């Protein structure tokens, strides 16, 4: 025994399917944005650490330069 669906039932089923697709697309978009945000945070953190290391290196070189000018050798 097969049941036939009315036009209204078909339209309701189509709306439900469209809503599921829309929800899934929104979830995928949120996941994509979250992944991009994590990559961006990791990149910025790595850049900050590189900048700190570069600043420390410049500070040490400046100290050595100052010490050499004063005649102090470390």
C-alpha positions in Angstrom: 0.0 0.0 0.0 1.6 3.3 -1.1 0.5 6.6 0.2 0.2 9.5 -2.1 1.2 12.9 -0.8 -0.9 16.0 -1.4 0.5 19.2 -2.9 0.5 20.8 0.5 2.4 18.0 2.0 4.9 18.2 -0.8 5.3 21.9 -0.3 5.8 21.4 3.5 8.4 18.7 2.8 10.2 21.0 0.3 10.3 23.8 2.9 11.6 21.5 5.6 14.3 20.3 3.2 15.2 23.9 2.3 15.4 24.8 6.0 17.7 21.8 6.7 20.0 22.9 3.8 20.0 26.5 5.1 20.9 25.4 8.6 23.7 23.1 7.4 25.1 25.8 5.2 25.1 28.2 8.2 26.9 25.6 10.3 29.5 25.0 7.6 30.0 28.8 7.3 30.5 29.1 11.1 33.0 26.3 11.1 34.9 27.8 8.2 35.0 31.2 9.9 36.1 29.6 13.2 38.9 27.8 11.4 40.0 31.0 9.7 39.9 32.8 13.0 42.1 30.1 14.6 44.6 30.3 11.7 44.7 34.1 12.1 45.2 34.0 15.8 48.1 31.5 15.4 49.6 33.6 12.7 49.4 36.8 14.8 50.8 35.0 17.8 53.7 33.7 15.8 54.4 37.2 14.4 54.3 38.7 17.9 56.8 36.1 19.1 59.1 36.9 16.1 58.8 40.6 16.8 59.7 40.1 20.4 62.7 38.0 19.5 63.8 40.6 17.0 63.4 43.4 19.6 65.4 41.4 22.1 68.1 40.8 19.5 68.3 44.5 18.6 68.5 45.4 22.4 71.4 42.9 22.9 73.2 44.3 19.8 72.7 47.8 21.1 74.1 46.9 24.5 77.1 45.2 22.9 77.6 48.3 20.7 77.5 50.6 23.7 79.8 48.4 25.7 82.4 48.3 22.8 82.2 52.1 22.5 82.9 52.4 26.3 85.7 49.9 26.1 83.9 47.2 28.1 84.0 43.8 26.6 81.7 41.0 27.7 
